[in-house]
Amino acid sequence: MKRREFVGGLAVAAGLGACGSEHGKDCTAGEAAGEAEFRWNMVTSWPPGLPGLGTGAAKFAADIERASGGRLTIKVFAGGELVPALEVFDAVSRGVAQMGHDPSYYHRGKVPAAQYFTAIPFGQNANEINAWVYYGGGLELWQELYGEFNLVPFPVGQTGVQMAGWFNKEIRSVADLIGLKMRIPGLGGEVMQRAGVMQVTLPASEIFTSLQSGAVDAAEWVGPYNDVSLGLHRVAKYYYYPGWHEPGPMIECVINKDAWNSLPVDLQELLKVCCRAANLDTQAEYTYGNALALEQLTKDPNVKVLPLPDDVLALLKKISREVIEELSAKDPWSARIQKSFDEFQTRSIANQLVSEQAYLNARTISTG
Ligand code: CA
């Protein structure tokens, strides 16, 4: 078996004028690559058909197939179909699949610094993290970090600021957090743990049943659009905001580096452009879907949509800083990325205050 057929997926010469020794016609490497077809697998963490993330992965794959005229086709697998939902990173790193689609913070045990490319508690919002990744050096750091694991990453989706989560009791002060068992992954989970919560990480497919059975007392997933699709409003009453722990979480597309290198340059460029398009499209879909789903939830007599009390947010913010500083102290990669991330966030705050924040405040001023 040729190397490319193994790591790069099934690559076959196709169409009139196919060249290479097996066709009895000499050709350049570029010509051969230009005519080759690549059939890849993409593993994801998402339950089948999950709006936004799951359907976004399918749309992303379909866009690539159409834009490449069928030269690159990608079969999408829901979480657990080809590999377990939380093992996308390892599977693509080892070449079990050529591509993956999931949030980087699921892999914090192996790559602590990966968390910067999903969300940092009290960190950058959606606009800021896109700015940092595309223009502030974030993507270069991400690709260097993942290069050590034989992966090429790109941002491929964005939910916008999430919700703090569903709780089966009201949270009136920090004392109400003590002893709660909550599904909350990533650094946010670590912060909650230090605030007295028992933190667990579960894939999306297990959240509903865990809340329903009482195996957990609280769970964060995404926001109204996705949470309603999982039915979480039917198994918990109190829905808190804001998503202090995930202010602008990105989804990553990871590509096995050998598979990436097997592609001709034009397909590599096409993939990059499709990743950017998917990043924009997913954010737009969430902005739209969240608005409609929140409207539904606010009309539901069994749901209370509430802000987290200020003392809870203040405590979580204080612990968040401690957790981030400790992470940087023990992990050189996290320290390096933190420096770049923080540098941009610090510079961005003044601009956000006089633009997005000021405008949104102005929009709610009463004219009466
Ligand atoms: Ca989340």
Residues whose N, C-alpha, C, O or C-beta is under 5 A from the ligand:
A	BS01	CA	Q162 E220 W221 V222 E246
